[in-house]
Amino acid sequence: MPLIISSPHAHGGDSIRMTMLTVVLALLPATIVSVYLFGWLAVLLILTCMLTCLITEAACLRLMGRPLTTLLDNSAALTGLFLALTLPAAVPWWMAVLGSMFAIVLGKQVYGGLGYNLFNPALSARVILLISFPLSMTSWLIPMHVGAAALDMYDLSASLAFFLSGPEALNLGLDAITMASPLGHVKTEWTLGVGVAEALDAYHYSYLDAFLGREAGSIGETSALALLIGGIYLLARHTITWHIPFAYIGTVLLLAALFSAIEPARYAPPLFHLFAGGLILCAFFMATDPVSSPVTPAGQIVFGIGCGVLTWVIRTFGGYPEGAMFAVVLMNCAVPLIDHYCRPRVYGHGSGR
């Protein structure tokens, strides 16, 4: 039986609305970097996703006869921000709208709303978009300040035309304004028989650039520094605990270190995995979703290790260069099983009395 404690109870001071606002604030550094790198395209993408999520949530609440005041908990807006930060800057407006609707309807409301979703809504929508539109979801614009960009993303009119109508509206060839992500480049070069070190050298890869965010990728995952600042803020506020992010990142680093030491030409080094793709974003922000992650510290460590193993395996052997978001969604499926086997022993049970 669960331990029942009588009143009085002291309120911790947190609420759903405050928790969501805390996460939004933690994402602010990554959001600022995304605007610095991708200009108005990042702003348009973020606003489109957030507004669509709010409108879709309002429509769902109205259809279910629930009060619209639920919108004030900031969860729909946060889902929109999460989704936008996982998307490439080159995605068209309708894809952002479609993904936002998927996130709210299929990722959240179909299960009963906030607190009942089996998967992280933003990640589930991102996976659907990646499977449905792989070309658009893997077309990475060259960020501003990273070489000569054919599109001035600080120009609102040009960015708006690109966002609404694509590169054809500006008479630009898409190949002229895109580049491979580091993960994609390494995987492609390996299929051509090129080793990791040689591939990174040809890419002019820099750990400093990757740490600061001056590289291609989804708008909110490029800067490891910005995401670490946000993650530390969440830990300091006790919004999340260390168990999932440390177990997740530590597992990826351990596997990368072991295999890189055995065959460095085949396997990328640990720091490359740490700074590349959405590892830090998923570890601190997506995998720690309290609804779709285990409830016990032991279960969270198991969950984090599973995410780390899957991320490294998909990145190394899978068909997609990035594995972090697939890993979290797949491990979401295992949460009921993890909670079952990692349940704490009931107080007094098994004492022989």
N, C-alpha and C positions, 0 to 999 in steps of 0.2 A: 504494500500500500504506500502511496505517496505520503511524505511528511507534511502534515497540516499544522500551520502555526496560526494561532489566534491573533486577533487584532490587539492593539493598534498597529497599523502599517505605516511606514514612512515612505513617502513618494520620492523616487530617485531624482526627480527634477527633469527627466527626459520625457519627450513625447515623440510620436511618429513625425509630427511636423518639424520638431527641432532636430531630430536625428537626420531627416532628409536634408534639412538646411545645412547641417554640419557637413554632410557628404558633398553637397553642392559647393560649399566653401573650400573643401579639400580639393575639389576638381578645378578650382579657379586658376591655380598656376598653370596646369596643363591647357586650360581653355585660353589663357592669355598667350601662351606659346603658340597654340594653333592659329590664333589670329595673326600673330607676328609672322608665322611661316606661310600662311595661306590667305591672309588678308580677308577681303570681303566674302570670298567663297566660304571660309570657315564660319563667318557670322551668319550668312544666308542659310547654310546647312544646319547650324545649331538652332536658329530661330524656327526654321521649317519643322524640324523634328520635335522641338518642344511644343510648338503651337498645335501641331497635328496630334500629338499625344494628349494634350489637354482637351482638344475638341472631341477626339475619339472617346476619351474617358467620360466626358460629359454626355455624349450620345449613349454610351453603354449604361451609365447611371440612370438616365432618363428612361431608357427601355426597360430597365429592371425595377423602376419605381423607387430608386434610392435617392436620397437628398444630394443635391449638387455641392453641398458644403464639403463633401469628401474631397473635392478637388483642392481644397485648401491644405491638405496634408503634404503637398509638394511631391508626392510619389510619382505622379504622371509627368511632371516637369523634369524630375530627376531621370526618369526612364528615357525621355527624349534627349536629354543632355548626354547620358551614357551612350545611347545609340549613335548620336552624331559624332561623338569622339572616336567611335570604332569604325567610322566610314571613311573612304578616300575622299579627298576634296573634289574629285572629278565626277562623283555620282550626280546624275540629273535629279531635278526636283521631285519628279514623280516617283523615283525609287526611294527617296528619303521619306516621302509621304506614305508609300506602300509599307516600308519597313516599320514606320511609326505605328501604323494601324495594326500590323502584325503583332508588334510588341504589346500593345494594350489589349487587343481582342484575343489573340491566340496565346500570348504569353502570360496574361494576367487575368482578365475578366472571365474567360471561359472556365477557369478553375474556381471562380467565386470571388475574385478581387484580391486586394492587398492582404497578404498573410496566408494565402492558399495556393499560390503558384508553385508548381513543381520545379520550374526552371527560371533562371534569371531572365526576365522579359526582354531586356535589351539584347542580351547575347543570343537568345533563341531567335529573335528577329534578324540579327546579323547573320546567323548561320543560314537561315532561310534565304536571305538575299544572296549570300555567297554561293549557295548551291544553285539558285535559280538564275543568277546573272554573274557568272564567274569572271567574264571579261571586264565588265564595268567595275566589279568589286576588287579587281587586281590591277587597275590602271592608276598608277601613282603619279600625280603631278609633281614636277620639279618644284620644291619649295622656293619661295623668295629667299635671297641671300645664299643660295646654293647653286652657283654658276649662273649662266645666262638663261633666264626664263623668258619664253616667247610671249607669255601672257602676264600682263601687269595686274596681279591680283589685288593691288591697292587701288585700282581704278574701279569704282563702283559700277559704272555703266558697262564696262567690259566684263566684269565678274557676273553681273546680273544676266547679261546676254548669254554668257557661257553656261550659267546655272540653269537657265530656262530652256535654251535651245542647243546647247552643246557647242563643240568647237567649230561646227559649220557656220554658226552665226558670225564668227570672227574671221572666217576664211583661214583657219589655222589647221595644220596637219597634226593630229593627236600625237604621233610619234615624236614630234618636235618639242612637246612640252611634258612628256612623261619619262620616267626612269624606273628601273627595277628597284625593288626594295632590297636591302642587304640579304635578307633570308632567301628571297626569290632568286637573286643573282647567284648566291653560293650553290643553291640546289640545281639551278639550270647549268651552271658551269661543271658541276660534278657529273651530270649526265653526259657531258661532252669530254669527260676524262681529265678535267682540270682540278687540281687539289685546292683545298681550302685557302691556304696561304697565298697561292698564286691568284685565286679568284678575288680575294680581298684586296690584294695589291692592285689588280687591274681595276677594281671598283674605286680605288683611292679611299678605302675605308679608314676612318679615324675613330678611335674610341672616344676621344674628346667630343667630336661632332655628334656621335651617337648619344653620349651622356647629356649633351646640351640640347639635342634635338634637331640638328641640322642635317636631316636625311629624309628620304622618302618613306612614306607609310601612311597609315590612317592619321587623321588630323590630331587626335589626342594621345597617340601612343608613342610619338617620336622622341619626346624629351624624358629620359630617365630621371633627370634632376627634378623636373616639375612634378612628376608622379611620386617620387620619393618624398618630396616635401609634403604633398597631400597625404601620403600614407602615414608619415610620422605624425602629422596633425591628427589623423583619425586615431592612432594609437594613444597619443597624448590625451585626447578627449575621452578615451575609453569607449569610443563608438565601435571599434573592433578590438580583437585581441591578437596577440602575436602568433597564435598557433597555426592558422592557415597560411598567411603570407610567408612566414619563416620556413614552414615545412615545404611549401610549394617551391619557393625560390631555391631553398637549400637542396632539394632533390634534383632540380634541373642542373644546378651548379656541380653537384657531386657526380651525376652521370656524365656531364660534359667533361669534367676534369679527368675522370677515369678513362673514358674512351678516347679523349684527345691525347692523353699520355700514351695510350697504346698505339694509336694510328693517327697522328696529327694531320696527315694529308687528307684523311677521310672525314674526320669529325671536328666540328668547330669548337673553339676554346670556350671556357666558361663565361668570360666577360662578354663575348659576342652574343651568347644566348641571353645573358642578363639584360643587355641594352637593346637587343633587337626585338621587333614585333611588340606584341601586347602582353608580355610576361608580367611586367610590374603593374600595369593597369589591371590585369585580371587578378593578380595575387592580392592586391590591397583593396580593390574596389568591387570586382565582380564575384570572385570566389567567396568573399566574406559576407555576401548577402545573407542576412540572418534567417530568411524564410527558406531558402533553397540550399542551405548548408547544415551540417550536423550541429547538434545542440550541446554536446559535451566536449571538453577540451581534448580528450583522447580521440573522439570521433573526428574532430576538426584536424588533428594531426594526420590521421589516416586519410582524410579527404584531401589535405594538402599534398601528401606524398603521392596519392593517386593522380592528382592533377599534374604534378611535376613529371611523373613517369610518362603519362600520356602526351604531355606537351613535347618532351624530348623525343619520344618515339615518333610522333607524327611529323615533327620538324625534320627528323633525320631520315626516316624511311617512308613517310607518307607521301601522298600525291600533292598535298598542299604545303607550301613553304611554312606557313604559320600553323601552330597547333594549340595555342593557349586557349582560344575561345571554344574550340571543339572539345578540348580536355575538360573545361569547366562544365559544359553542358552534359557531357557524357557522365561525369562524376555526380552531377545533380541527380541522375537516374539511380545512383547507388546510395543516396543519402538515407532512405528508409532502412536499407540493409545495414548500413554503418551504424545508424542510431540503435538498431535492434541489438547488435553485438557489442556496442560500446556503452550500453546503459550502465549507470552507476549502481552499485549494490544498494538495495533498500536498507535503510538504517535498521539494525536489529535483526535482519534476515540472516539465517544461517548461523546464529549464535548458539544453537543447540537448546534453546529454551522454548 
